Amino acid sequence: MEKRYSRNRIYLTKEEQDTIKDYPIILGGAGIGSIIAECALRLGFENITIIDGDQVELSNINRQNYTENDISIDKVEALTNRLQSINPNAKITHHNCFLTEENVGDYIKGHKIAINALDFSSDVPLVFDQICQEQGITVLHPYNLGWAGLVTVIEPKGLSLNSIVKPNEVFNEVNMVEYATSYLKFWGNPQNWIDEIIEKYRNEKEALPPPQLSVASWMVAAMCTHLLFKIATKKEFKKFPEFYLSSIM
C-alpha cells in the first residue's frame, strides 16, 4: 500500500485500495457533495467528477467545504482546488453548469456510482435517479438533518424515490425525511426530535431552505464514503426503501 494510504491498513486491504483508486464516481451538486468529495478522496477514491453551477455564498460556510476566501467563486472551481491541494495526482473533473433533464444522461456516462446532492427545486433530482438506473449506475442520496445524517441507496434494478411520491405532491428532501421517520416509527424506533424540527420548519413564515448543520455534513460524508467503499468492493449494503440514519441525539 502506498505511503499516502498506509494508515488505511487493516481497514482496507491493498487490493481494496487499488480497486477504489480508479473507481469513477460523480457528484451532482457541490454543496453537501463538497464534504463527501473530500472524505472519499482521503480514503482513496481518486477519480471524481463534480457538477454544479452555483457560486459560494456566505450562507454556505456553516456546513460546506468552503471558506470566506471562496465567496463568489464557482463552487466546482473552489472544490477542485481544494481536492487537488490534498492529492495533486487525483483525477478531478469538474463541470461548471447545472444539471437539466436534457444533459443528465451525457454527464453521468462512464461513472459507476453517483451521489445525488442536487437541490429539490425541480424534478431534476428524480430524473437524475431515473437516468442513472437506466444506465446501471447506483445512486446515493445524502440528507443533512442537523444532528443526524440520512443516506439511502437507489439501485439500478431497485425501487426509486418515485415510489413514495404522493399524487399532486411536489417532492423534496423534507418528504424523504418524513418517509424515514414514519418508517422508523412503524418499526418501534421513533425519532420525535426530527418530527419536531420538520414541524417548526413547515411553520416558518418565510419560504426558506431547510436548516442544516456542519455536524450532519461530516456524518453524511462518512456514511457516503463507507457506502462508496462497500459498493466498489462488492460488499453488502442496504438499499432503498431501507436507509441509513446516524444520530448523535
C-alpha positions in Angstrom: 0.0 0.0 0.0 1.5 3.4 -1.0 2.6 5.7 1.8 -0.3 8.1 1.3 -2.7 5.4 2.4 -0.5 3.5 4.8 -2.8 4.4 7.8 -5.7 2.8 5.9 -4.1 -0.6 6.6 -6.2 -3.3 8.3 -9.4 -1.3 7.5 -8.6 -1.7 3.8 -6.5 -4.4 2.0 -4.1 -3.4 -0.7 -6.4 -5.0 -3.2 -9.4 -2.9 -2.0 -7.2 0.3 -2.0 -6.3 -0.4 -5.6 -9.9 -1.1 -6.6 -11.2 2.2 -5.3 -8.4 4.3 -6.7 -9.7 4.4 -10.3 -13.4 3.8 -9.4 -15.3 6.6 -11.2 -17.8 8.5 -9.1 -19.8 11.6 -9.9 -21.3 14.2 -7.6 -24.3 16.0 -8.7 -24.1 19.1 -6.5 -21.2 20.6 -4.7 -23.0 21.7 -1.5 -23.0 18.7 0.8 -21.2 17.0 -2.0 -18.2 19.1 -1.3 -17.7 17.4 2.1 -18.4 13.9 0.6 -15.8 14.5 -2.1 -13.0 15.3 0.3 -13.8 12.3 2.6 -13.9 10.0 -0.4 -10.7 11.4 -1.8 -8.9 11.0 1.5 -10.0 7.3 1.7 -8.5 6.8 -1.8 -11.2 7.5 -4.4 -9.1 9.4 -6.9 -11.4 9.5 -9.9 -14.1 12.1 -9.1 -16.4 14.2 -11.3 -18.2 17.2 -9.8 -21.1 19.1 -11.4 -22.6 22.4 -10.1 -23.4 25.8 -11.5 -23.5 27.7 -8.2 -21.1 30.1 -6.6 -20.0 30.1 -3.0 -22.2 32.3 -0.7 -21.7 33.3 2.9 -24.7 31.1 3.9 -22.8 28.0 2.6 -19.9 28.4 5.0 -21.7 26.9 8.1 -21.8 23.4 6.6 -20.0 23.2 3.2 -16.3 22.7 2.3 -15.5 26.4 1.6 -14.0 29.4 3.3 -14.8 33.1 3.1 -12.0 33.4 0.5 -14.1 31.3 -1.8 -17.2 33.6 -1.7 -18.4 34.5 -5.2 -16.1 31.8 -6.7 -17.7 28.9 -8.7 -18.2 26.0 -6.3 -16.7 23.5 -8.6 -13.5 25.6 -9.1 -13.1 26.2 -5.4 -13.7 22.5 -4.6 -11.4 21.2 -7.3 -8.6 23.4 -6.0 -9.2 22.1 -2.5 -9.2 18.5 -3.6 -6.1 18.9 -5.8 -4.3 20.5 -2.9 -4.9 17.3 -1.0 -3.9 15.0 -3.8 -2.5 16.6 -6.9 -2.3 13.2 -8.7 -6.0 12.6 -8.4 -8.2 12.9 -11.5 -10.7 15.6 -10.5 -13.0 16.6 -13.3 -15.5 19.5 -12.9 -18.3 21.0 -15.0 -19.5 24.5 -14.1 -23.1 24.1 -15.0 -26.5 23.0 -13.7 -27.8 19.6 -14.5 -31.0 19.5 -16.5 -33.4 16.9 -17.8 -31.7 17.2 -21.2 -28.0 17.0 -20.1 -28.0 14.5 -17.2 -27.5 11.5 -19.5 -24.4 12.9 -21.1 -22.7 13.8 -17.9 -23.2 10.6 -15.9 -22.0 8.3 -18.7 -18.9 6.2 -17.7 -19.4 6.5 -13.9 -20.2 3.6 -11.6 -21.7 5.4 -8.6 -23.5 8.8 -8.5 -24.1 11.0 -5.5 -27.4 12.9 -5.8 -26.8 16.0 -3.8 -29.0 18.2 -6.0 -31.4 20.7 -4.7 -35.0 19.6 -4.9 -36.2 22.8 -6.5 -37.3 20.9 -9.6 -37.8 17.4 -10.9 -34.2 17.1 -11.9 -33.1 15.0 -8.9 -35.7 12.4 -9.7 -34.8 12.5 -13.4 -31.1 12.1 -12.3 -32.0 8.9 -10.5 -34.1 7.5 -13.4 -31.4 8.0 -15.9 -28.7 6.6 -13.6 -30.9 3.5 -13.2 -31.3 3.2 -16.9 -27.5 3.3 -17.3 -26.9 0.8 -14.5 -25.4 3.4 -12.1 -26.0 3.1 -8.3 -27.1 6.4 -6.7 -26.5 7.6 -3.1 -28.9 10.2 -1.6 -27.4 12.1 1.3 -29.5 14.3 3.7 -28.3 16.8 6.3 -30.6 16.5 9.4 -28.6 18.9 11.6 -27.7 16.5 14.4 -28.1 13.4 12.2 -27.2 12.1 8.8 -29.5 10.2 6.5 -28.4 8.2 3.4 -30.4 5.9 1.1 -29.1 4.0 -1.9 -31.0 3.6 -5.2 -30.0 0.5 -7.1 -30.3 0.2 -10.9 -33.0 -2.6 -10.6 -34.4 -1.4 -7.3 -37.1 0.9 -6.2 -36.7 4.7 -6.8 -37.9 7.7 -4.7 -40.8 7.9 -7.2 -42.3 5.0 -5.3 -43.0 7.3 -2.3 -44.1 10.3 -4.2 -47.8 11.1 -3.5 -50.2 12.3 -6.2 -50.1 16.0 -6.8 -47.1 16.3 -4.4 -44.1 18.4 -5.1 -41.4 16.0 -3.8 -38.4 17.4 -1.9 -35.9 16.4 0.8 -38.4 17.0 3.6 -40.7 14.4 2.1 -37.9 11.9 2.2 -37.1 12.7 5.8 -40.8 12.3 6.7 -40.8 8.9 5.0 -37.8 7.9 7.0 -39.3 9.0 10.4 -42.6 7.2 9.6 -40.6 4.1 8.7 -38.7 4.2 12.0 -41.9 4.9 14.0 -43.5 1.9 12.4 -40.6 -0.3 13.5 -40.7 1.0 17.0 -37.8 3.4 16.8 -39.4 6.9 16.7 -37.2 10.0 16.2 -39.5 12.6 17.7 -36.9 15.3 17.6 -36.7 15.1 13.8 -40.5 15.4 13.6 -40.3 18.5 15.8 -37.7 20.1 13.6 -39.8 19.4 10.5 -42.9 20.9 12.1 -41.0 24.1 13.1 -39.6 24.3 9.6 -43.0 24.0 8.0 -44.4 26.6 10.3 -41.8 29.2 9.4 -43.5 32.3 7.8 -40.9 32.8 5.1 -40.2 30.3 2.3 -36.7 29.2 3.4 -34.5 26.2 2.6 -34.3 23.6 5.3 -32.0 24.3 8.3 -28.7 22.3 8.2 -25.6 22.0 10.4 -22.0 21.2 9.8 -22.3 18.2 12.2 -24.5 16.3 9.8 -22.4 17.3 6.7 -19.5 15.4 8.1 -21.6 12.5 9.4 -23.2 12.1 5.9 -19.8 12.3 4.2 -18.5 9.5 6.4 -21.6 7.4 5.7 -21.4 8.0 1.9 -17.7 7.2 1.8 -18.3 4.0 3.7 -21.1 3.1 1.2 -18.9 4.0 -1.8 -16.3 1.6 -0.4 -18.8 -1.1 0.1 -20.3 -0.8 -3.3 -17.0 -0.6 -5.1 -15.6 -3.7 -3.3 -18.9 -5.7 -3.7 -19.9 -5.8 0.0 -23.4 -6.0 1.3 -25.3 -2.7 1.9 -28.9 -1.6 2.5 -31.0 -0.4 -0.5 -34.0 1.8 -0.7 -36.7 1.6 0.7 -34.3 0.9 3.6 -31.8 3.6 4.6 -29.0 4.6 7.0 -29.6 7.0 9.8 -26.8 8.1 12.2 -27.7 10.4 15.0 -25.9 12.0 18.0 -29.2 12.7 19.7 
